[in-house]
Amino acid sequence: MFQLKSEGIRNGLILDPYGINGDNNKQGVPQRSLPYEWEGAPEGTKSFAIVFQDYDNVPDEGFSWLHWLVADIPAAVRSLSDNASREDGTLVQGTNSWSIPYGPYGSIDEDLTHHYGGPAPERRHEYETKIYALDTLLALQPGFYYNELLRAMEGHILAEATLKGYYGE
């Protein structure tokens, strides 16, 4: 069975360093990405993709918040280390929701929108990480959008695993 776990989530709670209560924030955007490990990928897996998302954001801003998108993780890889978003230059990362061009987000540096942008809720939110085992490389370019990821994965998903955790008071 395909499974995903993280040492950054304990007892169902995302640890402080991976969100706004951590000490690695720029322009109010948490930068330290969660570590992940996975196992049980099906035979024929050529790559993995990760989506870290907050559906509890819908009542707050009207849409689900994308915190991190990663594509084309090689099939031989079975983990991402703590802060891989900033420290692993091989990751192909997409555009997160901190890229919104209006309100308090309009002045956030583009670099912060093309990496992990962690939780910063005003109340407790549940966050979901999905990892997809794929039968192909997606060949997406850095800064890709979620819709591009979904289209590229269509018909290529061999398995998926989900991990959830809460962050905030």
C-alpha positions in Angstrom: 0.0 0.0 0.0 1.3 3.5 -1.0 1.8 5.5 2.2 3.0 9.0 3.1 4.3 10.2 6.4 6.1 13.2 7.9 8.2 13.8 11.0 6.9 17.3 10.8 3.5 16.2 11.8 2.9 14.7 15.3 -0.3 13.6 16.8 -2.1 15.1 13.8 -0.5 18.6 14.3 1.9 20.3 11.9 4.9 21.4 14.0 5.5 25.1 14.4 8.7 25.4 12.3 6.7 24.6 9.1 4.2 27.5 9.5 3.9 31.1 10.6 5.0 30.3 14.2 8.4 29.2 12.9 11.4 31.4 12.6 11.9 31.1 8.8 9.4 33.5 7.4 9.8 36.1 4.6 7.2 38.8 4.0 4.9 36.8 6.2 5.3 33.6 4.1 6.6 30.6 6.0 9.6 29.1 4.1 10.6 25.9 5.9 9.0 22.9 4.0 7.8 19.8 5.8 10.0 16.6 5.5 8.2 13.7 3.8 8.8 9.9 3.4 6.8 7.5 1.3 6.8 3.8 0.6 4.8 1.3 -1.4 4.9 3.0 -4.7 3.5 0.7 -7.4 5.5 -1.0 -10.1 5.9 1.2 -13.1 6.3 4.4 -11.1 8.4 6.9 -13.1 7.9 10.0 -10.9 6.1 11.5 -8.0 4.2 14.8 -7.6 3.2 16.5 -4.3 0.3 18.9 -3.6 0.1 20.6 -0.1 -3.3 22.3 0.2 -5.7 24.0 2.7 -9.3 23.4 1.9 -10.3 25.1 5.2 -9.3 28.4 3.5 -12.5 28.4 1.4 -14.7 30.2 4.0 -11.9 32.7 4.6 -11.0 33.8 1.1 -13.3 31.8 -1.2 -10.9 29.2 -2.5 -8.6 26.4 -1.4 -5.0 27.6 -0.7 -2.1 25.9 -2.5 0.9 25.9 -0.3 3.3 23.8 -2.3 3.4 22.0 -5.7 6.2 19.7 -6.7 6.5 17.7 -9.9 8.9 15.2 -11.4 10.4 13.8 -8.2 12.4 10.8 -9.6 11.0 7.3 -9.0 14.1 6.3 -7.0 13.5 9.1 -4.4 11.6 8.1 -1.3 11.8 11.2 0.8 12.2 15.0 0.9 14.2 16.4 3.7 13.3 19.2 6.0 13.4 22.5 4.1 13.8 20.7 0.7 11.9 23.5 -1.0 14.8 25.8 -0.4 17.7 23.4 -0.2 17.1 20.9 -3.0 17.8 22.7 -6.3 16.6 19.7 -8.3 12.9 20.1 -7.3 10.5 21.3 -10.0 8.2 23.5 -8.0 5.0 25.2 -9.0 3.3 28.5 -8.2 1.6 28.6 -4.8 -1.4 30.8 -3.7 0.8 33.4 -2.1 1.0 34.6 -5.8 -2.4 36.3 -5.6 -2.0 39.8 -7.1 -4.4 41.6 -4.8 -4.9 42.6 -1.2 -2.1 42.0 1.2 -0.5 39.5 -1.1 0.1 41.8 -4.1 3.6 42.8 -3.1 5.0 39.4 -2.2 8.2 38.6 -4.1 7.8 36.1 -7.0 10.5 33.9 -5.5 8.3 33.2 -2.5 5.5 32.1 -4.7 7.5 29.4 -6.5 8.5 27.5 -3.4 6.8 26.2 -0.3 4.7 28.8 1.3 3.5 27.3 4.6 0.5 27.7 6.8 -0.4 31.1 8.3 -4.0 30.7 9.3 -5.9 33.0 11.7 -7.7 30.0 13.1 -7.0 26.3 13.1 -7.0 24.8 9.6 -6.6 21.2 8.4 -4.0 20.8 5.7 -3.7 18.0 3.2 -0.7 16.6 1.4 -1.2 14.3 -1.5 1.5 12.4 -3.2 0.9 10.9 -6.6 2.8 8.0 -8.1 2.9 8.6 -11.9 3.8 6.4 -14.8 5.6 9.3 -16.6 7.7 12.4 -16.1 5.5 15.5 -16.5 8.2 17.8 -17.9 6.6 20.9 -16.3 8.6 24.1 -16.0 9.4 25.7 -12.7 6.6 28.0 -11.7 3.9 25.8 -13.3 0.3 26.2 -12.2 -1.9 23.7 -10.4 -4.2 23.3 -13.5 -1.2 22.5 -15.6 -0.2 19.8 -13.0 -3.7 18.3 -13.0 -3.8 18.2 -16.8 -0.3 16.7 -17.1 -1.2 14.0 -14.5 -4.5 13.0 -16.2 -4.3 9.3 -17.2 -0.9 8.8 -15.5 -1.8 8.4 -11.8 -0.9 4.9 -10.6 -1.6 5.6 -6.9 -2.0 8.4 -4.5 -1.5 8.7 -0.7 -2.8 11.4 1.6 -1.5 12.8 4.9 -3.4 15.4 6.9 -2.4 17.7 9.8 -3.8 20.7 11.6 -2.0 24.1 12.1 -3.1 27.1 14.1 -5.0 27.9 17.3 
